[in-house]
Amino acid sequence: MLTISAPCPRCKQPKSVLQVLFCETQFSDLLLDRDAMVQCVHCRKHSIAVIRARGNLIVTGSASNFFGDIENYKPQLALIRIIPHIQPSAAPEGVPGPVAKAYVDGLDILDTGKWTPAAGAFRTALDRATKTLWADRFPDDEVPFKLESRLKKLESLVGIPPAMMQWADGIRVVGNEMHEMEEISEADARDVAHFTEMFLTYAYTLPSRVTKFKERRAGGK
């Protein structure tokens, strides 16, 4: 059976094997793009792979004239794209590099279903963000050890709505007890992911957009 080593667009497993179950068959000596149905060996879900092939390509179930990874058949076969396309993870606009990296790591890990390390990455993003914001606003003050203390002090300065802080109080991962729990649940991991996104948006994205708006208006554009 023909296989493709690539990330799965369904489960987003970064290194998966996609088995080609069926591919269009055409008789031609020309290079043609053909749609193939593929199945991820990890999640067993189906996607479409567009394969560029020369001549007759037959892949239907056990009847195949190609065996092994598609990379072994260059230039006769080539993978063009996989549908649906995986959108790369990204942090909200204006988030500084170290904070953005931890946040994107959290998104990527979350897609693999590893809830505890994903929550840890989001926690790291919040730690880095609040420490950076604190240093900018209180350069002469010692940074509080607890994340909750930093969040509450920064609430009015960052312009976080009270409802968000009530939300933060209910998120187990925001508290230091995260390190005492054996495992983080999917619900806890997704809660801290959503909260982190909103916090970074209020702390960085909105001020950045307001600044750009003022600069544009001042320039008469």
N, C-alpha and C positions, 0 to 999 in steps of 0.2 A: 504494500500500500504506500502511496506517495504521502509524505509528511512535510510539514512546514514548521520550522523552529521560529516562533515569534510570540510576542505578547498576545494574550487572548483579549479581544475587545469586550467580551462578556463578563468574565470574572476578573479581568485585568491582571491575571497572573503574569509577572514580568518575563518569565522564561517558561513557556509552555510548548507543547507539541500539538499541532493542529493536523488531524488526519483528514485527508481528502477523500470524501465519501463518493462524490459524483462530480464529473466535469463535462462540459459540453464537448461533443465530438464533431470535428469538422475535418474534411479531407482537403488539405491545401499545403503547398510548399511555402506559403507566405507566413510571416510572423503575425499572429492574431491574438488579441486579448480574449480570454475565455473565462467565464464565471464558473467557479467551483464551490461546491458546498463542503465546508470543513467542520470538524467537530473537535472541540478541545478535550484532551485526555484528562484534564484537571476537573472541569466543571460539567463536561459532557454537553455543553450548549453549542448551538450551531451558529456559524457566521458564513460570510461569502469572501472568498479569496479570488482576486483577479490575477490570472496566470497568463503570461505571454509565452506562447508555444509555437514551434515550427512543425508543420506536418500534423499527423493524426495523433491526438491525445485521447487515450481511453482510460478512464478511471471510474469504475462503477463497482462499488463493493469489493469483492475479492478479485474481480477481473481487472487487472491493471498491467500496463506495460511499463510502469515505472515503480520502483520500490526504493524506499529510503527517503532521505531528506532531499528537498528540491534543490538545495545548494550543490548536490552531487551531479546535477544535470545541466549546469551552465555550459554553453549559452543556449542550449536547446530549450530550456525552461527557465523562466524568471518570474519571481513574485513582484507584481506591480503595486498592489495595495490590498488591504483587508477592510471589509465593510462590516460593521460600522467603524469609523475612524476613532481612534482613542485620542481624546483631547488631553494635552499635557496639563498636569496640575500647575496651578499658579496661585500666588498669594494676592490679596487685594492690592490695588494700586497704591503706590507710595510707601509700602512697608520696607524698612531697611533690610539689607542683605541677610544678616545673621538671623533675624526674626523670620523673614520670609523662608529661609532654608528650613528651619525647624517646622514651620507650618506646612510647607510642601511635603516634607518627609512624613508628617502626620497623615496627610491626604493619601500619599502613596501606600503607606503601611495599612491605612484603614481599608483600602481597596482589596488587600489580601486577607482581610478577616482576622488580623492579629490585633485584637482590641487593646490589650495592655500596652504593648510598645507604641501603638498609635496614640493612645491617651498620653503616654509619656512624652511624645514628641510635641503634642499640642500644649502640654504643661510647660515644656521647655520654651515654646514660642511665647507663651504668656509671661514666663519669668523674664525672658530677654526683653520683651516689649516694656513691661512695667519698670524694670531696672533702668532701661534706656530713657524712658519718659521721666522717671524720677530724677535721674542725673541731670537732665535738661532743665527741669523746673526747680529742683532743690539741690543745686550743686554743692551747697555747704552742709547739707544734712546727710546723716548716715542712712543708707537704704535699709528699710525694715526687712527682717529676715523672712517674715511670712508673706506669701503672695496675697492673701486676703487683705492684709493691712495696706499693702501697696495699692490694691484695687480700690479700696474704700477712700483712701486719701486722694487718689487720682480721679475719682468719680466726677467731681464738679469741674476739675480742670480740663478733663478730656471731653466733658459734655455727654457722659453716659447717662441715658435715661434711668430713673430709679427702678423701673421694671427689670432692666437688665441686671442691676445689682441684686435684686431679689432672686433673679434667675441664677446668678453666680452663687448665691448662698445655698442653693439647692443642688448644685453640681458637686458631686463627691470628689471629682478629680481636682477641683480647684483647691480643696483643703489639703493640708499636709498629711491627712490620714490616707491619702492615695498610696503612700509608701508602705502602709501597714496592711493593705488588702492583698490577698493572695492573687486574685485575678480581677480585671476590669471587665464589666459586661459590655455587650454591644451598645446597649442604651446609654451607658455612662460615656463610652468613647464617642458616640455620635453627639451627645449633649455638649461635651467639651469642644468638639469640632465646630459645632454651630456657634457656641458662645465665643470661641476664639476668632472665628471669622467676623462676627459682629463687632467684637472689641477692636480688632485691627482696623475695621472699616471706620469706626467712630474716631479712633485715635490717630489714624494716618491718612486714610483715603479722603474723608470729607474735608479736613483742613487743607490737604493738597489741592483738592478741586476748588475750594473757596479762594485759595491763593492764586491759582491760575485764572480764575474768573476775574478777580480784582485786577490782575496784571493785564488781562485782555481788555477790560473796560477802561483802564488807565491809558492803554495804548490806542484807544479809539477803534478797536477791532471788534 
